[in-house]
Every structure is written in C-alpha cells, then in structure tokens.
C-alpha cells in the first residue's frame, strides 16, 4: 500500500467532539485510545502467561499432539450497542450496513490469527449521557451494566461520541474476572467504515481496540525499552519511543535498537490507511490470552 502523507501540521484538525488548532496539537495531546495503562509488574505477569502457553504448545507438539490452525480457531459472538443522541447518522444512529462493514474489517484483520467475528445482535439506545460517555465515567458504568451480554468470550461493542479527541478504548482479558460488566470495546461511531472521522474512518479503530480486548498492548508501550516485560510483550514488534501519527514511512524513533518503527501495525496510532498488519508474535499472544482468560470463561 502506498504511503500516506502526514496532514499539514499547521492546519486545523477536527475529530468529532473536539477541535484542535493543528495536527501537531492533536499529536501533542497524546490522544486516540483511552485504554488504561498497564504497569511493569502486571505486564510481567501477563508475559509469564504467554510463556507458559507457548511452552505447553511445544510440549504437545513433541508428544505428537499437533493442533491444526483450524482447531485453534475461535468464533467470537459480537453484540453491538448503538448509543445515539437521536435519529440519523449525525446523532450516532449508524445504519446496519456500517456495522456489517465493520465486522468484515475485523474478520479481514484477525482471520489469519484464528479469530472470526459473528454479529449476534444489535440494539439501539437513545441516551444523551451514554452518548458522551468516556472511560471511567459513571455513564460508562451505567451503559455497560444495562446493556452488556454474554460471558468472557463474547465481544460487546458500544458505539458513541465520547469526545475529547478519543476514538475508543477497551478492557484487557485479565480485567474480566474482577469486573465482568465493564468488559468490552467502546468506539467513536464515526470511525466505522464510511464514517466522517477521517483519517480514522476505515474501521481500524475497532481493529485496534479489539486488539486490546484480546490482550495486545500498544506497540510503543515502554518506549525504547529493549525488554519484553517493559515493552509490549512481543519480541517481533520493533521498539518504538512514541506513537506514530499519519504514515511516517521510515520512522526510527529508537535508533539504538534494530528495526524501524512498526507504523503499519494495528496497535500503533497511525492513520487507518496505514494500518495493515499484526505480527506472528502478536498472534501467539492473542491465542495465549484467549485460551487463558476468555475461552470457556
């Protein structure tokens, strides 16, 4: 895919719900994803889970119990909750066609890693408070308590207009046991395919947030730390000092560590058109998180 140029840094930049004086101001604000920060101790514990998962798979292989990719595949039921502020797309009442397109985007991104997504149901709620709900708010808690369906292996997606420059947020698999009602993904309604939140309107906000939901961290977590426990926990994602915006081909923010920044990775902050891939290591991590925290839970 051809590189996507950075928008001019001195021009107004608007993400629905908040206007910035320039693209640089948006970048400096450090906004896009509202997923909670994970500290080093928790990251280390999760890394141990992944190591045990990989060791168990290798032991099974040595015993001749080879597990095919098809056998490892997981079909994830999706419950979509459209939170709107009234009628029409401008009020967040997105059509079923956009939701279908979003499910297709998720399947295209995750299919090679053993996950498929099936829409089980869509409900629509008009609630001005929930429509503007942000991470950690009372409105978020009320919304999820009222609407969430299923168990740890069911994906609940809430679309609303959270504002403040955010495109979405998600919970991690390890969060489920202590607070199951909060589990799920929240995304800006206009980030769906065909939405108005350009350059984040091809559906990869959901791809990114679902990545958190299956256990992935940001590629830039831990900055230039050359240590899995202090980074994103995945060995084959190059170290990255800070989030990438636009599609800065050739960016190398950790010059002392081999590898250009993973700007095309779904877990960076690049424009949707720039996001194209996960790594095999991320695929292994997803499978480990799924089997440990979500499958059958």
N, C-alpha and C positions, 0 to 999 in steps of 0.2 A: 504494500500500500504506500502511496506517495506520502511524503512528509507533509504535515500540516503546519503552516506558519503560525507563529505567535501573533495574536492580535496586537495592534499598536498599544504600547504601554501608556500613552498619554491621552487615550480616548476614553469616554465614559463607558463603564461596563456594568450591566444590569443583570442580576439574577433575581428572578421573581421574588418579591418581598423585600429586596434591599438593593439600593443603587450605590455604586462605588464611583469615585471620581476618575478612576483609571483601572486598567487591568492590574497594574502594579499594586494598587491599593487593595484589590481583592486578594492578590497573592500574599501581600504583607499581613493581611488579616489572618492568614493560615486556615481559611475556611474551605469547606466542601463536605467533609464527612464528620459526623458527630459521634462516631463510635468511641467508647471510653478508652482511655489509655490503660495499657497493661504494664504493670511494674516488672522488674527483672526477676523477682522471686516467682511470681506467677508464670512468667514466660519460661523459666527453667523447669518448673513442674510440668508444664504442658509439653516441653521438649522431651522430658522423660517418657511421657505417654507415647509420643511419636516413636521414640527409640524402641520401646517395648513392642509396639505394633510391628515395626519393621523386623525386629528380631523374631517375633512369632511367625511372621510370614516366611522368613528364611528357614526357620526350623521346619515348618510344614513342607516347604519345597524339598528339603533334604530327605524328608520321610516319604517323598513321592506324592504328597497330597497337594498337587498343583491346583491352584484355584484360578479358573479362567476369568478373564475380564468380565464376561457376561454374568458369571456367578457373583461377582463382587458388585455388580451394578445395583444402584438404589433408585427406585422411583419415588419421588417426593411429591406428596399431595400439597397443593397450594390453595390457600384460602385468601381471597383478595377482598380487602375492605376499602371501599372508595369513600373517603371522607370529603364532603363538599360543603360549600357555603351557599348553595342554591342551585338552580338549574343552569345547564350549559357548561362547556369545557372551561370557559374563563373563570368559573367558580369551582373548578376542580372535579366536576362531574364528568369524568372521562368516559368515552364510549367503550363498549366491549371489544371493539376492533383493536384499540390501542393495547388493551390488556392481553389479547391474543398475540399481538406482535411482540409484546414484552416477554411472554412465555417462550416464544420462538427464539428470541435473543438469548435467553438463559439456556435453552437447550443447545443452541449452537456453541455457546461458550463452555459448557460443562459436559457435553456428551462424551468427549474423548477421555474424561476422567471418571466415568462410571456413574454419572448422575443424570437423571431426566426429571422433568417437572411436568406435572399434570394439574391443570386447573380444576379444582373440585367444586368451587362455588364463588360467587361474587355477591357481596351485599353493599348497600349504599346508605350512608348516614349523613343527614344534614345537621351539622353542629358547628357553630362558629368557633367555639373554644377548641374542640378537637381539630378543626381545620388548621388552626395555627399552632398546634401542639409541638413543642420542641423536646429534645431529650432531657429526661429527668424532671419533667414538669408534672403537676397534678393532672393536667389534661391528658398527658400521655398515659398515665396510670389508669385513669378512668376509661379512656378509649380502649385500651388493651384488655382491661378487666371485663368490660362489657362485650367485647367482640371476639376475642381470641378463641380459636377452635383447635381441637386435636391434641396430640402429645408432642414429645420432643422431636419426633421425626416428621412433623407437619410444619410446613412453612407458611406463616401468616405474614402477608404483605399489606401495609397500610399506606395509601397514597393521600397526601395532604399538601398544604402550603406552609411549611414550618417557618419560612422566612429566615432572616439573619444571615443570609448568604449560604445556608446549608442546603445540600442536595439530598442528604439522607443520613441514616445511622442504623446500626444493627446490634444485636446481642451476640455473644460468643457461645459456642456449645457448652462450655463449662459453667456458664451462668444459669443454665436451665434448672438444675437441681435446687438451687437456693431461691429462685424466683421464676417459676414456670410461666406465670401470667404475663411477665414482661417480654417473654421470648418473641423474636420476630424481627422484621425489617420495616423501616419507615422510609419512604422516598417521596421526593418532590413530584407532584402529579405531572408537571410539565417536562420532566426528564424522560418520560416514556418515548418510544419511537414516534416521531411526528409531532412531538411537543414543542413548546416555544422557548425552552431554556437553553438555546444554543450558546456554546458549543457542546452542551451536555444533554442532547436530546435524541440520542440514538439508542438509548436503553441501557447503557453501561453503568449508570448509577446503580441500577438494580443488580447488575453483574458484580460490581464492586461490593455492595452491601451484603449480598448473598455470600460472597467470599468470606466476609467476617462471620456470617452465620454458620458456615461450615468450618471455621477455625483458622482462617488466614489473617495475618496482620498486614499493615501497610508495608510496602517494600522499603520505605525509609525509616521504619521503626529502629531506634537505636543509632541512627545516623551512620557514621563511618566505622562503627564497631565491627571488627573482623572476628566476630564470635557469634555463633547462632543464638546463644541464650540472651545476648544483648542486642540482637538484631531482630529479624522477622522469623527466626527459627527455621529458615530454609536455606540450605547450602548453595543451591544453584541460582539464587537471585542475587545479583551483584549488590554490594553495599551502595547506599545512596544517602547523602547527607541531609537532603530535604526534599519535599515533594516537587515533582515536575508538573508544570502547567503548560498548556499548549501542546506542542510536539517537538521539543528541542533536540532534534537528531544530533547525536554525537556528544551529548552532555556527559560530563565525567566529574561529578562532584566529590568523589573520593579518589583523588589522583594517586594516592599511595597504595591503593588496593586494586588488583586487576579487575577489569571489566567496566564497560560503560554503564551508565545508569539504565535501569530497566524501564525506560519510559513507555514501552508498549505493553507493560504488564497491567492487568486489570486492577491490581492493588496499588497502583500509583495514583496520582491526581491528574494525569494527562487528559486532554480533550477526548471525548468518546471516539472520534475518528482515528485517534492514535492508539487506542487500546485494542489489542488483538490477541493476547495470549496469557496463559498461565505457564508455569514450568513443570517438568516432571516431579520435582521436589515438592512443589505446592500440591500436585495431585496426590502424592503419598501422604502429605499432611492432612488434606481433606479426608482421605479414606480413614486415616487413623482417628481423627476427631469424630467422624461419623460413627464408626464402629464402637468407639469408647463412650461417647456422650449422647448419641441420638438414636441409633438403630435399636428398635425394640424397647425404647425407654418411655 
